[in-house]
């Protein structure tokens, strides 16, 4: 699953932020009260699954500054997953660098 997310990281990032604004879209679309609740809950569940996949990947892969990235997932949940997707390859490279101090 993480391979697919990494392959389409730009598309996934855009979808992530569109889902993040689900309540705004529900208001703009003028959905009924029940439809709005279902729409927002569905978007929140999808966001949580995406967030959890990224968190599990952070824990499993050897990356530089792992504690910082895991803490940022909890402190900035709307920003950290997308930044991590774009920085992941570099973070793995930095951890495996033979010249690290």
C-alpha positions as CSV (number, residue, x, y, z in Angstrom):
1,X,0.0,0.0,0.0
2,X,2.8,2.4,0.8
3,X,4.3,1.7,-2.6
4,X,1.2,2.9,-4.3
5,X,1.0,6.0,-2.1
6,X,4.6,6.8,-2.8
7,X,4.1,6.3,-6.6
8,X,1.2,8.7,-6.7
9,X,2.2,11.0,-3.8
10,X,1.1,14.3,-5.5
11,X,-2.3,12.9,-6.2
12,X,-2.6,11.4,-2.7
13,X,-1.5,14.7,-1.2
14,X,-4.2,16.6,-3.1
15,X,-6.8,14.0,-2.1
16,X,-5.6,14.2,1.5
17,X,-6.2,18.0,1.7
18,X,-9.6,17.7,-0.1
19,X,-10.7,15.1,2.4
20,X,-9.4,17.3,5.2
21,X,-11.9,20.0,4.1
22,X,-14.8,17.6,3.9
23,X,-17.1,19.7,6.2
24,X,-16.4,22.7,4.0
25,X,-17.4,20.8,0.9
26,X,-20.5,19.4,2.6
27,X,-21.5,23.0,3.5
28,X,-20.9,24.3,0.0
29,X,-22.7,21.4,-1.6
30,X,-25.7,22.1,0.7
31,X,-26.2,18.4,1.6
32,X,-28.8,17.4,4.1
33,X,-27.9,17.0,7.7
34,X,-27.7,13.2,7.5
35,X,-25.8,13.2,4.3
36,X,-23.4,15.7,5.7
37,X,-22.7,13.5,8.7
38,X,-22.2,10.4,6.6
39,X,-19.9,12.3,4.2
40,X,-17.8,13.8,7.0
41,X,-17.4,10.6,8.9
42,X,-16.5,8.7,5.7
43,X,-13.8,11.3,4.9
44,X,-12.5,11.2,8.5
45,X,-12.2,7.4,8.4
46,X,-10.3,7.5,5.0
47,X,-8.0,10.2,6.5
48,X,-7.3,8.2,9.6
49,X,-6.5,5.1,7.5
50,X,-4.1,7.1,5.4
51,X,-2.5,8.7,8.5
52,X,-2.1,5.3,10.1
53,X,-0.4,3.8,7.0
54,X,2.1,6.7,7.1
55,X,2.7,6.3,10.8
56,X,3.3,2.6,10.5
57,X,5.7,3.2,7.7
58,X,7.6,5.8,9.8
59,X,7.9,3.2,12.6
60,X,9.0,0.3,10.4
61,X,11.5,2.1,8.2
62,X,14.9,3.3,9.4
63,X,14.7,7.1,8.8
64,X,16.7,10.0,10.2
65,X,15.1,11.8,13.2
66,X,12.5,9.2,13.6
67,X,11.3,10.6,16.9
68,X,10.8,14.0,15.4
69,X,8.7,12.6,12.5
70,X,6.5,10.5,14.8
71,X,5.9,13.4,17.2
72,X,5.1,15.7,14.2
73,X,2.5,13.2,13.1
74,X,0.7,13.9,16.4
75,X,1.4,17.6,16.7
76,X,0.8,18.5,13.0
77,X,-1.5,15.7,11.6
78,X,-2.6,17.8,8.7
79,X,0.9,18.7,7.5
80,X,3.4,16.0,8.6
81,X,2.1,13.0,6.5
82,X,2.4,15.0,3.2
83,X,5.8,16.4,4.0
84,X,7.0,12.9,5.0
85,X,5.8,11.4,1.7
86,X,8.0,13.9,-0.3
87,X,11.0,13.6,2.1
88,X,10.9,9.8,2.7
89,X,13.5,8.8,0.1
90,X,16.0,11.5,1.4
91,X,15.4,10.5,5.1
92,X,16.2,6.9,4.4
93,X,19.3,7.9,2.4
94,X,20.5,10.1,5.3
95,X,20.0,7.3,7.8
96,X,22.0,4.8,5.7
97,X,24.8,7.3,4.9
98,X,28.2,5.8,6.0
99,X,29.5,9.3,6.9
100,X,26.9,10.0,9.5
101,X,28.2,11.3,12.8
